[in-house]
Amino acid sequence: MLKFSGLSGALVAAAVALASGSAVAKDIVLGASVQLTGPVANTGRYYRDAYQLAVDKINEAGGVKVGNETYQLALKLYDNQSDVNLSVRQYTQLVSRDKVNFLLGPFASNFALADSAVSEKYQIPMVQGGGASDQIFARGFKYIFGTLAPASNYFGSTIEMMKGLDPVPQSVALLYADDAFDVSVAEGTRPKLKAAGFTIAMDERYSTNATDFNSLLSQLKSKNVDAVLVAGHETEILNFVRQAKSLAVAPKMYSFTVGVPSEDFRKALGKDADYAFGMAAWLPSADLKDRWFGDAAQFASAFKAKFSYDPDYHAASGAADVEALVKAIEDAGTIEPAKVRDALAKVKFESLYGQIEFDKNGQIDLPQTVIQVQGDALVAIQGVHGKIAPPKYPMPAWNAR
Amino acid sequence: MDLLGQVLINGALLGGLYAMMALGLALVWGVLNIVNLAHGAFIMLGAYVSLYLFTYAHIDPFLGLPITAVVMFAVGYGVQRGILNLIVRAPMFNTLLITFGLEVVLTYLAQLTFSADFRTINPSYAGDSIVLGPVVLPLARLLAFGVAIALTVGMWLFLLRTRLGRAIRATAQNLVAARLYGVEPRHLYAVTFGIGIALAGAAGGLYGTVSQINPYIGAALTAKSFAISIIGGLDNPLGVIVGGLFLGILESLAALYVGPTYADVASFGVLVLVLIVRPTGLLGKAA
């Protein structure tokens, strides 16, 4: 009896394996290691949720047509606990043990920088929307594609806007954290400031995860700096703004590479977020048409409805990564990694995130729109086609708000 | 000159907050001989308690500190009786392992409960400042500094003058003799750990009003508190104040003169120096 049940158990298991085996054959598995816990889980969730939403939407619309066959997309996600070393191990595992077909990216430049070595080694294309540092694309890698605009140009549109401000800022401070992304931002911003004729009164690098900005703020005040450009992380920028207020340091304007577009940032600062400038390569506009979602506005409302928070450019970039892979697979007519890689290099289509097209290094080039917190609203100030709305400038003293 | 004055004041105020964070760690270390690697996680929990008191019960973060402290005392007492007491006689390595584990558990529980969102405790006066001629005194930091100094001095007097305080010191100095005199170490250890955690919780409440809170702030705060305890010495709460002020001012000056990336280099460099030159701390008795 025992023997019999053991045998039937094995038969059932074999049958299940066969059934699921045939289902696997119809799936294209996309793998990614994302920060679901740890210090940057707050931004990592944009990627998890955007990947899931895009995969579901594409499957709903019938999946991916490869030649005469139709595949469904599947997602294999690992939590890298905001640890770069762990993420490299997980990508290796995704490729070598889980045998996923293609890779999606993690969040943040330092992760993408390390993880892209895995995709290059195993020659599996990775489309990542979380790393903007120019360094990622400066190594001649062939299997990495990025949908975030280059870090070196983050402040480009802001500097354009500054030239038109009244009064024009006389002196500028450039402050940046010491990681791959922010160093790239600073390296790109410095020559742009000089070319625009601004005096750089302060050019300071600080430690990532610094919590105390009192010395820097006191220097800003003592040097009477008009415009402050900060490239850092959301926690640092929260501390920067709070400490600026408590030390009564109010330059004519300040702009931050991260934080300003995210709802969480504005909630944490409350009315102290007012006047802060930032940038976004993406805003949920109905002008951005998309094959699966209709347009960017519909993407944003679908995202909000499903996950109960607003998507920002990270989320749009993540969704665009899935779409870019699907488009390239369809163009290639195969799921062979090398052919899909070649198709990715030539891909060109309209998406909810904007025009998806990679330069020869594999990075997209999207202009940054200057945005500003004005009262309760996030206002687009200046885009690629010039002014959109008047900026609130100069920023008044803290006690005069 | 104004800049230097301002930076020195910034450093001193930062140092007060640092001292407050390290106080509980130094107490637990000195008496129980436990280097509590979860100390920063308890600071983080205290910050969330204060945040919730402020957001939902509208209790001012400074007035709410006693409530935070009582809640955290209960947590600390429970953790010591339930978990740490199991390893109180074990080698130090075990206490490091268990408190490290506690750190991880608390951090991830906090993410599950509070999410990874960044929060701030933001009463209307949080950004106010007092202008004294050329220098600006941030009000919240000044208040936090005052509370820190008051609690540290209070702690010192408590250990020196009260029956319970003497019992704690006696246990730390000679367990056997203390027991002969009727001290019940099981209860006393839990009370001491509870006080340490209550102080951590109060420090968290102060931290939330001047900085930002998320479940992952703990580890860095533990490291900072550890450095201060070493620099100040474990003998005496006043040493912690000295250590905190010293570190706060040093970091601020390093940021000003050498560059902001060197603030941590300066503080941990001094830690190494103190360990080599004066292992009992700046105020510690020579061994």
Interface residues (C-beta under 8 A of the other chain):
Chain A: T37 G38 P39 A41 N42 R45 S82 D178 E204 R205 Y206 S207 N209 A210 T211 D212 F213 N214 S215 L216 S218 Q219 K221 S222 E234 T235 L238 N239 R242 Q243 K245 S246 L247 A248 D264 F265 K267 A268 L269 G270 D272 W398
Chain B: D2 L3 Q6 V7 N10 G11 L14 Y108 Q111 A116 D117 F118 R119 T120 N122 A126 G127 D128 S129 V131 V136 P138 L139 A140 R141 V210 S211 Q212 N214 Y216 A220 E251 S252 L253 A255 L256 G259 P260 T261 A263 D264
